[in-house]
Amino acid sequence: METAYEATTVDDSIVGSKIVDIRPMTANEMESEGWQKNEIPMVLVLSSGTILYPSMDTEGNDAGALFGKTSDGISFGVY
């Protein structure tokens, strides 16, 4: 199933929201993206109800990994 993406601006659904949960993407969410990889990305759930998840590229071809760095400069992965 192909997902239609709309160009959007960052708005109140993201800016100012807090991360309230980090969880694996569900089978239904994976299916709606057309992703069938063994790697299941983590989903950031925001207080606004918006979810964010990594993709391997800007076309949304498959799941991806999420990496970050703390304010102390310590690198980490969320997977």
Biopython code that builds the backbone (N, CA, C, O; Angstrom):
import numpy as np
from Bio.PDB.StructureBuilder import StructureBuilder

atoms = [
    (1, "MET", "N", (0.845, -1.174, 0.000)),
    (1, "MET", "CA", (0.000, 0.000, 0.000)),
    (1, "MET", "C", (0.890, 1.237, 0.000)),
    (1, "MET", "O", (1.822, 1.329, 0.799)),
    (2, "GLU", "N", (0.619, 2.166, -0.868)),
    (2, "GLU", "CA", (1.417, 3.376, -0.956)),
    (2, "GLU", "C", (0.810, 4.452, -0.079)),
    (2, "GLU", "O", (-0.406, 4.641, -0.060)),
    (3, "THR", "N", (1.668, 5.156, 0.649)),
    (3, "THR", "CA", (1.224, 6.234, 1.518)),
    (3, "THR", "C", (1.422, 7.562, 0.805)),
    (3, "THR", "O", (2.483, 7.801, 0.227)),
    (4, "ALA", "N", (0.424, 8.420, 0.836)),
    (4, "ALA", "CA", (0.546, 9.746, 0.250)),
    (4, "ALA", "C", (1.136, 10.688, 1.296)),
    (4, "ALA", "O", (0.635, 10.780, 2.417)),
    (5, "TYR", "N", (2.191, 11.377, 0.920)),
    (5, "TYR", "CA", (2.824, 12.325, 1.833)),
    (5, "TYR", "C", (2.538, 13.733, 1.365)),
    (5, "TYR", "O", (2.577, 14.027, 0.170)),
    (6, "GLU", "N", (2.254, 14.591, 2.309)),
    (6, "GLU", "CA", (2.020, 15.987, 1.997)),
    (6, "GLU", "C", (3.190, 16.806, 2.512)),
    (6, "GLU", "O", (3.703, 16.551, 3.602)),
    (7, "ALA", "N", (3.606, 17.781, 1.735)),
    (7, "ALA", "CA", (4.605, 18.721, 2.228)),
    (7, "ALA", "C", (3.947, 19.503, 3.355)),
    (7, "ALA", "O", (2.814, 19.963, 3.214)),
    (8, "THR", "N", (4.628, 19.651, 4.439)),
    (8, "THR", "CA", (4.036, 20.326, 5.594)),
    (8, "THR", "C", (5.077, 21.150, 6.307)),
    (8, "THR", "O", (6.276, 20.981, 6.085)),
    (9, "THR", "N", (4.631, 22.023, 7.147)),
    (9, "THR", "CA", (5.543, 22.792, 7.982)),
    (9, "THR", "C", (5.478, 22.228, 9.390)),
    (9, "THR", "O", (4.491, 21.604, 9.779)),
    (10, "VAL", "N", (6.531, 22.455, 10.141)),
    (10, "VAL", "CA", (6.522, 22.034, 11.540)),
    (10, "VAL", "C", (5.536, 22.941, 12.255)),
    (10, "VAL", "O", (5.633, 24.166, 12.179)),
    (11, "ASP", "N", (4.591, 22.330, 12.946)),
    (11, "ASP", "CA", (3.562, 23.129, 13.593)),
    (11, "ASP", "C", (3.366, 22.688, 15.040)),
    (11, "ASP", "O", (4.215, 21.999, 15.605)),
    (12, "ASP", "N", (2.268, 23.078, 15.622)),
    (12, "ASP", "CA", (2.000, 22.791, 17.027)),
    (12, "ASP", "C", (1.874, 21.312, 17.336)),
    (12, "ASP", "O", (1.948, 20.928, 18.503)),
    (13, "SER", "N", (1.686, 20.464, 16.327)),
    (13, "SER", "CA", (1.602, 19.034, 16.598)),
    (13, "SER", "C", (2.975, 18.464, 16.947)),
    (13, "SER", "O", (3.070, 17.349, 17.459)),
    (14, "ILE", "N", (4.044, 19.225, 16.671)),
    (14, "ILE", "CA", (5.395, 18.775, 16.995)),
    (14, "ILE", "C", (6.068, 19.757, 17.951)),
    (14, "ILE", "O", (6.508, 19.371, 19.034)),
    (15, "VAL", "N", (6.148, 21.022, 17.553)),
    (15, "VAL", "CA", (6.841, 22.022, 18.366)),
    (15, "VAL", "C", (6.112, 22.210, 19.688)),
    (15, "VAL", "O", (4.909, 22.469, 19.712)),
    (16, "GLY", "N", (6.834, 22.080, 20.767)),
    (16, "GLY", "CA", (6.261, 22.247, 22.097)),
    (16, "GLY", "C", (5.677, 20.978, 22.682)),
    (16, "GLY", "O", (5.376, 20.929, 23.875)),
    (17, "SER", "N", (5.509, 19.946, 21.859)),
    (17, "SER", "CA", (5.009, 18.668, 22.368)),
    (17, "SER", "C", (6.114, 17.960, 23.134)),
    (17, "SER", "O", (7.300, 18.194, 22.898)),
    (18, "LYS", "N", (5.717, 17.104, 24.042)),
    (18, "LYS", "CA", (6.665, 16.289, 24.798)),
    (18, "LYS", "C", (6.578, 14.853, 24.331)),
    (18, "LYS", "O", (5.515, 14.375, 23.935)),
    (19, "ILE", "N", (7.713, 14.171, 24.382)),
    (19, "ILE", "CA", (7.714, 12.741, 24.083)),
    (19, "ILE", "C", (7.118, 12.034, 25.295)),
    (19, "ILE", "O", (7.628, 12.156, 26.409)),
    (20, "VAL", "N", (6.028, 11.290, 25.068)),
    (20, "VAL", "CA", (5.349, 10.608, 26.168)),
    (20, "VAL", "C", (5.549, 9.104, 26.135)),
    (20, "VAL", "O", (5.251, 8.411, 27.108)),
    (21, "ASP", "N", (6.061, 8.591, 25.001)),
    (21, "ASP", "CA", (6.306, 7.154, 24.902)),
    (21, "ASP", "C", (7.286, 6.900, 23.768)),
    (21, "ASP", "O", (7.358, 7.668, 22.809)),
    (22, "ILE", "N", (8.032, 5.824, 23.886)),
    (22, "ILE", "CA", (8.886, 5.305, 22.827)),
    (22, "ILE", "C", (8.554, 3.829, 22.737)),
    (22, "ILE", "O", (8.687, 3.092, 23.713)),
    (23, "ARG", "N", (8.111, 3.393, 21.536)),
    (23, "ARG", "CA", (7.645, 2.017, 21.395)),
    (23, "ARG", "C", (7.978, 1.507, 20.000)),
    (23, "ARG", "O", (8.252, 2.299, 19.098)),
    (24, "PRO", "N", (7.958, 0.185, 19.815)),
    (24, "PRO", "CA", (8.149, -0.357, 18.474)),
    (24, "PRO", "C", (6.946, -0.022, 17.592)),
    (24, "PRO", "O", (5.819, 0.070, 18.078)),
    (25, "MET", "N", (7.190, 0.157, 16.309)),
    (25, "MET", "CA", (6.115, 0.394, 15.361)),
    (25, "MET", "C", (5.243, -0.863, 15.309)),
    (25, "MET", "O", (5.759, -1.980, 15.319)),
    (26, "THR", "N", (3.935, -0.680, 15.255)),
    (26, "THR", "CA", (3.025, -1.825, 15.218)),
    (26, "THR", "C", (3.003, -2.457, 13.823)),
    (26, "THR", "O", (3.443, -1.848, 12.848)),
    (27, "ALA", "N", (2.495, -3.662, 13.745)),
    (27, "ALA", "CA", (2.369, -4.351, 12.462)),
    (27, "ALA", "C", (1.482, -3.548, 11.513)),
    (27, "ALA", "O", (1.783, -3.459, 10.323)),
    (28, "ASN", "N", (0.399, -2.965, 12.015)),
    (28, "ASN", "CA", (-0.495, -2.162, 11.170)),
    (28, "ASN", "C", (0.203, -0.916, 10.642)),
    (28, "ASN", "O", (0.027, -0.551, 9.479)),
    (29, "GLU", "N", (1.003, -0.256, 11.496)),
    (29, "GLU", "CA", (1.745, 0.926, 11.055)),
    (29, "GLU", "C", (2.776, 0.541, 9.994)),
    (29, "GLU", "O", (2.950, 1.252, 9.004)),
    (30, "MET", "N", (3.467, -0.600, 10.208)),
    (30, "MET", "CA", (4.441, -1.074, 9.229)),
    (30, "MET", "C", (3.739, -1.366, 7.897)),
    (30, "MET", "O", (4.235, -0.992, 6.834)),
    (31, "GLU", "N", (2.595, -2.029, 7.961)),
    (31, "GLU", "CA", (1.849, -2.376, 6.751)),
    (31, "GLU", "C", (1.380, -1.124, 6.018)),
    (31, "GLU", "O", (1.429, -1.071, 4.789)),
    (32, "SER", "N", (0.927, -0.116, 6.762)),
    (32, "SER", "CA", (0.438, 1.099, 6.112)),
    (32, "SER", "C", (1.555, 1.834, 5.378)),
    (32, "SER", "O", (1.287, 2.581, 4.437)),
    (33, "GLU", "N", (2.802, 1.631, 5.797)),
    (33, "GLU", "CA", (3.947, 2.213, 5.097)),
    (33, "GLU", "C", (4.452, 1.310, 3.976)),
    (33, "GLU", "O", (5.257, 1.737, 3.149)),
    (34, "GLY", "N", (3.982, 0.068, 3.946)),
    (34, "GLY", "CA", (4.454, -0.881, 2.947)),
    (34, "GLY", "C", (5.809, -1.466, 3.299)),
    (34, "GLY", "O", (6.527, -1.958, 2.429)),
    (35, "TRP", "N", (6.158, -1.409, 4.577)),
    (35, "TRP", "CA", (7.459, -1.894, 5.040)),
    (35, "TRP", "C", (7.326, -3.329, 5.523)),
    (35, "TRP", "O", (6.403, -3.656, 6.268)),
    (36, "GLN", "N", (8.244, -4.180, 5.102)),
    (36, "GLN", "CA", (8.207, -5.588, 5.501)),
    (36, "GLN", "C", (9.565, -6.065, 5.995)),
    (36, "GLN", "O", (9.820, -7.269, 6.021)),
    (37, "LYS", "N", (10.414, -5.170, 6.376)),
    (37, "LYS", "CA", (11.755, -5.498, 6.842)),
    (37, "LYS", "C", (11.713, -6.179, 8.205)),
    (37, "LYS", "O", (10.739, -6.047, 8.946)),
    (38, "ASN", "N", (12.759, -6.894, 8.521)),
    (38, "ASN", "CA", (12.869, -7.492, 9.856)),
    (38, "ASN", "C", (13.120, -6.444, 10.927)),
    (38, "ASN", "O", (12.726, -6.618, 12.080)),
    (39, "GLU", "N", (13.783, -5.343, 10.540)),
    (39, "GLU", "CA", (14.035, -4.276, 11.501)),
    (39, "GLU", "C", (12.748, -3.477, 11.704)),
    (39, "GLU", "O", (12.151, -2.983, 10.748)),
    (40, "ILE", "N", (12.345, -3.364, 12.934)),
    (40, "ILE", "CA", (11.142, -2.593, 13.259)),
    (40, "ILE", "C", (11.594, -1.302, 13.925)),
    (40, "ILE", "O", (12.237, -1.345, 14.973)),
    (41, "PRO", "N", (11.268, -0.148, 13.334)),
    (41, "PRO", "CA", (11.722, 1.111, 13.911)),
    (41, "PRO", "C", (10.966, 1.455, 15.194)),
    (41, "PRO", "O", (9.851, 0.991, 15.429)),
    (42, "MET", "N", (11.601, 2.268, 15.998)),
    (42, "MET", "CA", (10.958, 2.784, 17.194)),
    (42, "MET", "C", (10.143, 4.015, 16.822)),
    (42, "MET", "O", (10.517, 4.778, 15.932)),
    (43, "VAL", "N", (9.035, 4.195, 17.509)),
    (43, "VAL", "CA", (8.129, 5.312, 17.286)),
    (43, "VAL", "C", (8.212, 6.231, 18.493)),
    (43, "VAL", "O", (8.131, 5.778, 19.635)),
    (44, "LEU", "N", (8.374, 7.528, 18.237)),
    (44, "LEU", "CA", (8.280, 8.524, 19.294)),
    (44, "LEU", "C", (6.844, 9.013, 19.314)),
    (44, "LEU", "O", (6.351, 9.536, 18.314)),
    (45, "VAL", "N", (6.166, 8.848, 20.448)),
    (45, "VAL", "CA", (4.780, 9.282, 20.593)),
    (45, "VAL", "C", (4.794, 10.615, 21.334)),
    (45, "VAL", "O", (5.319, 10.711, 22.444)),
    (46, "LEU", "N", (4.215, 11.637, 20.717)),
    (46, "LEU", "CA", (4.200, 12.966, 21.315)),
    (46, "LEU", "C", (2.901, 13.213, 22.078)),
    (46, "LEU", "O", (1.890, 12.555, 21.833)),
    (47, "SER", "N", (2.942, 14.155, 22.993)),
    (47, "SER", "CA", (1.763, 14.490, 23.803)),
    (47, "SER", "C", (0.603, 14.965, 22.936)),
    (47, "SER", "O", (-0.550, 14.884, 23.359)),
    (48, "SER", "N", (0.882, 15.456, 21.739)),
    (48, "SER", "CA", (-0.167, 15.910, 20.824)),
    (48, "SER", "C", (-0.865, 14.739, 20.128)),
    (48, "SER", "O", (-1.883, 14.927, 19.462)),
    (49, "GLY", "N", (-0.309, 13.515, 20.285)),
    (49, "GLY", "CA", (-0.843, 12.354, 19.590)),
    (49, "GLY", "C", (-0.102, 12.069, 18.291)),
    (49, "GLY", "O", (-0.282, 11.008, 17.693)),
    (50, "THR", "N", (0.728, 13.008, 17.851)),
    (50, "THR", "CA", (1.555, 12.811, 16.657)),
    (50, "THR", "C", (2.597, 11.737, 16.945)),
    (50, "THR", "O", (3.115, 11.652, 18.058)),
    (51, "ILE", "N", (2.906, 10.913, 15.933)),
    (51, "ILE", "CA", (3.992, 9.952, 16.077)),
    (51, "ILE", "C", (5.080, 10.290, 15.064)),
    (51, "ILE", "O", (4.798, 10.763, 13.963)),
    (52, "LEU", "N", (6.319, 10.039, 15.452)),
    (52, "LEU", "CA", (7.479, 10.237, 14.583)),
    (52, "LEU", "C", (8.231, 8.925, 14.509)),
    (52, "LEU", "O", (8.361, 8.223, 15.512)),
    (53, "TYR", "N", (8.732, 8.585, 13.317)),
    (53, "TYR", "CA", (9.489, 7.349, 13.162)),
    (53, "TYR", "C", (10.514, 7.535, 12.054)),
    (53, "TYR", "O", (10.288, 8.305, 11.119)),
    (54, "PRO", "N", (11.650, 6.827, 12.154)),
    (54, "PRO", "CA", (12.712, 6.986, 11.170)),
    (54, "PRO", "C", (12.468, 6.169, 9.908)),
    (54, "PRO", "O", (11.871, 5.093, 9.943)),
    (55, "SER", "N", (12.944, 6.709, 8.800)),
    (55, "SER", "CA", (12.897, 6.020, 7.514)),
    (55, "SER", "C", (14.309, 5.961, 6.953)),
    (55, "SER", "O", (15.148, 6.802, 7.277)),
    (56, "MET", "N", (14.568, 4.968, 6.113)),
    (56, "MET", "CA", (15.902, 4.815, 5.550)),
    (56, "MET", "C", (16.253, 5.899, 4.534)),
    (56, "MET", "O", (17.427, 6.112, 4.232)),
    (57, "ASP", "N", (15.229, 6.589, 4.003)),
    (57, "ASP", "CA", (15.484, 7.667, 3.047)),
    (57, "ASP", "C", (14.291, 8.615, 3.019)),
    (57, "ASP", "O", (13.263, 8.361, 3.647)),
    (58, "THR", "N", (14.445, 9.699, 2.288)),
    (58, "THR", "CA", (13.388, 10.712, 2.244)),
    (58, "THR", "C", (12.172, 10.285, 1.434)),
    (58, "THR", "O", (11.141, 10.957, 1.473)),
    (59, "GLU", "N", (12.272, 9.189, 0.707)),
    (59, "GLU", "CA", (11.126, 8.679, -0.042)),
    (59, "GLU", "C", (10.273, 7.733, 0.792)),
    (59, "GLU", "O", (9.206, 7.314, 0.344)),
    (60, "GLY", "N", (10.722, 7.389, 1.997)),
    (60, "GLY", "CA", (9.954, 6.504, 2.864)),
    (60, "GLY", "C", (9.972, 5.062, 2.397)),
    (60, "GLY", "O", (9.000, 4.335, 2.601)),
    (61, "ASN", "N", (11.073, 4.631, 1.767)),
    (61, "ASN", "CA", (11.133, 3.289, 1.196)),
    (61, "ASN", "C", (11.180, 2.164, 2.221)),
    (61, "ASN", "O", (10.756, 1.050, 1.912)),
    (62, "ASP", "N", (11.670, 2.407, 3.404)),
    (62, "ASP", "CA", (11.720, 1.358, 4.416)),
    (62, "ASP", "C", (12.054, 1.968, 5.768)),
    (62, "ASP", "O", (12.344, 3.158, 5.887)),
    (63, "ALA", "N", (12.005, 1.120, 6.774)),
    (63, "ALA", "CA", (12.287, 1.547, 8.141)),
    (63, "ALA", "C", (13.749, 1.960, 8.289)),
    (63, "ALA", "O", (14.605, 1.562, 7.499)),
    (64, "GLY", "N", (14.014, 2.755, 9.303)),
    (64, "GLY", "CA", (15.372, 3.210, 9.562)),
    (64, "GLY", "C", (15.687, 3.204, 11.043)),
    (64, "GLY", "O", (14.852, 2.844, 11.873)),
    (65, "ALA", "N", (16.900, 3.608, 11.357)),
    (65, "ALA", "CA", (17.366, 3.652, 12.742)),
    (65, "ALA", "C", (17.387, 5.093, 13.226)),
    (65, "ALA", "O", (17.586, 6.022, 12.442)),
    (66, "LEU", "N", (17.182, 5.267, 14.514)),
    (66, "LEU", "CA", (17.174, 6.589, 15.128)),
    (66, "LEU", "C", (18.383, 6.713, 16.042)),
    (66, "LEU", "O", (18.578, 5.897, 16.942)),
    (67, "PHE", "N", (19.181, 7.727, 15.807)),
    (67, "PHE", "CA", (20.367, 7.970, 16.621)),
    (67, "PHE", "C", (20.292, 9.361, 17.210)),
    (67, "PHE", "O", (19.587, 10.227, 16.692)),
    (68, "GLY", "N", (21.009, 9.571, 18.282)),
    (68, "GLY", "CA", (21.042, 10.881, 18.910)),
    (68, "GLY", "C", (22.313, 11.089, 19.680)),
    (68, "GLY", "O", (23.199, 10.235, 19.698)),
    (69, "LYS", "N", (22.391, 12.243, 20.320)),
    (69, "LYS", "CA", (23.537, 12.596, 21.141)),
    (69, "LYS", "C", (23.023, 13.411, 22.316)),
    (69, "LYS", "O", (22.254, 14.355, 22.136)),
    (70, "THR", "N", (23.451, 13.043, 23.525)),
    (70, "THR", "CA", (23.031, 13.792, 24.718)),
    (70, "THR", "C", (23.727, 15.132, 24.776)),
    (70, "THR", "O", (24.665, 15.385, 24.020)),
    (71, "SER", "N", (23.274, 15.989, 25.669)),
    (71, "SER", "CA", (23.915, 17.295, 25.823)),
    (71, "SER", "C", (25.346, 17.158, 26.326)),
    (71, "SER", "O", (26.137, 18.095, 26.214)),
    (72, "ASP", "N", (25.686, 15.983, 26.885)),
    (72, "ASP", "CA", (27.045, 15.688, 27.335)),
    (72, "ASP", "C", (27.915, 15.149, 26.212)),
    (72, "ASP", "O", (29.094, 14.868, 26.427)),
    (73, "GLY", "N", (27.350, 15.000, 25.007)),
    (73, "GLY", "CA", (28.104, 14.510, 23.874)),
    (73, "GLY", "C", (28.159, 12.996, 23.752)),
    (73, "GLY", "O", (28.955, 12.470, 22.975)),
    (74, "ILE", "N", (27.323, 12.283, 24.512)),
    (74, "ILE", "CA", (27.306, 10.823, 24.467)),
    (74, "ILE", "C", (26.343, 10.382, 23.374)),
    (74, "ILE", "O", (25.164, 10.736, 23.396)),
    (75, "SER", "N", (26.854, 9.601, 22.407)),
    (75, "SER", "CA", (26.021, 9.097, 21.311)),
    (75, "SER", "C", (25.196, 7.900, 21.766)),
    (75, "SER", "O", (25.639, 7.119, 22.609)),
    (76, "PHE", "N", (23.982, 7.757, 21.201)),
    (76, "PHE", "CA", (23.130, 6.621, 21.533)),
    (76, "PHE", "C", (22.270, 6.268, 20.344)),
    (76, "PHE", "O", (22.103, 7.068, 19.423)),
    (77, "GLY", "N", (21.724, 5.067, 20.367)),
    (77, "GLY", "CA", (20.771, 4.601, 19.368)),
    (77, "GLY", "C", (19.495, 4.163, 20.045)),
    (77, "GLY", "O", (19.519, 3.652, 21.165)),
    (78, "VAL", "N", (18.379, 4.361, 19.367)),
    (78, "VAL", "CA", (17.076, 3.928, 19.883)),
    (78, "VAL", "C", (16.558, 2.864, 18.926)),
    (78, "VAL", "O", (16.034, 3.183, 17.858)),
    (79, "TYR", "N", (16.704, 1.599, 19.309)),
    (79, "TYR", "CA", (16.258, 0.488, 18.475)),
    (79, "TYR", "C", (16.070, -0.736, 19.311)),
    (79, "TYR", "O", (15.694, -1.787, 18.792)),
]
sb = StructureBuilder()
sb.init_structure("model")
sb.init_model(0)
sb.init_chain("A")
sb.init_seg("    ")
for serial, (resi, resn, name, xyz) in enumerate(atoms, 1):
    if name == "N":
        sb.init_residue(resn, " ", resi, " ")
    sb.init_atom(name, np.array(xyz, "f"), 0.0, 1.0, " ", f" {name:<3s}", serial, name[0])
structure = sb.get_structure()
